[in-house]
Amino acid sequence: MSRFTFLFAFLFHGILLFANSADSAAANDSLRIKYLLSSDFSVSAGNLSSINTVNQGKLNFEKRVFALKNVVQYRYGIIDTITNANEFTANTSLSLFPQKRVSGFVNGGFESSLLRAFQARALSGAGVSFRVFNKEKNKLEPFVNLSYEFTLFNDSIVVENLKRLDLQTVGMVVGWTGNHKFFKNDVAVVHAAKFQQSLINTSNFRFDSNLSITVPIFTVFSFRTGTQITYENIVISTRRNLDFLWTFGVSMSNF
């Protein structure tokens, strides 16, 4: 009887320990929701009147086993009452075990741009990310990604001496994302960059990067300034390869 009592007590104690550990794991694996809403702008008047706005939204869902990240951006620009920039981008990525040093992800996106003169660009891919730093105040995440991309231009482009309206390619993408906080978390520096090289056509490559500096005003509202650089080697004849934008604005975020 004493052996049975001891075995029962041992099993009961083990069940309690398992339940407590499961509750702790469940508590640590609660769903985390992060968001960002920002509106950046630049205005000039006089000999040249222009307005340029970049409005962005981010919504992330994070757990221990997965992270779903969504980014939407809309850019609109006017120069002397003529619209010169009407650009929309949307990107989604799903990664597994996002807190580990190495994790896999799949991603997809859509773009349209009057500024760069293409009607639609669809992309999808899969890759691996590496967390060099993964602390609250210091995050740096390089990645490599194999992607498929389809672009439909507003006018003909010349590729290998042939005129065409569309361009399909499979490419290799390398880049990074980073988030750093300074001065007792009062200043945040967020940066990202990626370089894409076609594996089919060596002349088809592009690069884009962005950097923003955010200073809190109160609670979740902040003042921000940022830059965006975009370079595409294949563009229609009436467009330049390089675009640069410097803006100031405000944001609301819990990142």
Residue, then its C-alpha position, 0 to 999 in steps of 0.5 A: m500500500s505504501r508503494f502504491t501511495f508513493l507511486f501515486a504521489f510521484l505521478f501526481h507531482g509529475i502531472l503538476l510539474f507538467a501542468n505548470s510548465a505547460d502553463s508557463a510555456a503557454a504564457n510565454d507563447s502568447l500572441r504578440i501584435k505590433y503595429l505602425l502607422s506613419s505619414d511622411f511628407s515633403v512640400s515645396a513652394g515658389n518656382l517649383s510647387s511640389i507635394n510628396t507623401v509616403n504613408q505606411g502601415k505595418l501589422n505583425f503577429e508573433k508567437r514562438v512558432f511563427a511570425l506573420k509580417n505585413v507591410v503596406q505603403y502608398r506614395y503620392g507626389i505632385i509637381d506643378t499640379i501634375t501627378n508624378a508619383n502614384e505608387f503602391t506596395a504590399n508585402t507579406s512574409l510568414s516565418l517559422f520559429p522566428q526567435k531562433r538564430v536561423s529560420g525559414f520564411v515564405n513571402g509574397g508581394f504586389e507593387s504598382s508604380l507610376l513613378r517607375a512606369f510599371q502597371a503591376r509587379a507580383l513576386s513570391g519566394a522563400g528564404v532563410s534569415f539569420r539573427v545576428f542580434n536579437k535583443e530588444k534594443n539591438k536587432l540585426e537580421p540578414f537574409v537570403n531569398l530565392s524569388y520569382e517576379f513578374t512585371l508588366f510595364n506601361d511602355s516597352i522595355v528593351v531586353e537582349n535587343l528585344k522589345r517587350l512589355d513584360l518581364q519574368t525572372v527568377g532571382m537571388v535576393v540578399g539583404w538585411t533588416g535592423n532596429h536599434k534603440f539609443f538614449k534610453n530607448d528615446v531614439a530608434v533607428v530602423h534600416a533595411a536593404k536588399f539587392q536582387q540579381s536575376l539568375i536568368n539575365t545578368s543585366n536585370f538587377r535592382f537595389d532598394s534601401n530605407l532608413s528612418i530615425t524616430v524620436p518619441i513625442f508622447t506615448v505611442f506618437s513620434f516624430r520621424t525622418g527618413t530616406q529611401i533609395t531605389y535603383e533598377n537597372i531595367v527601366i523604360s526609356t523615359r525613366r531614370n534608374l535611381d530614385f532618392l526621397w528624404t521625408f519628415g513626418v509622424s508615426m504611431s507605433n508600439f514597435 
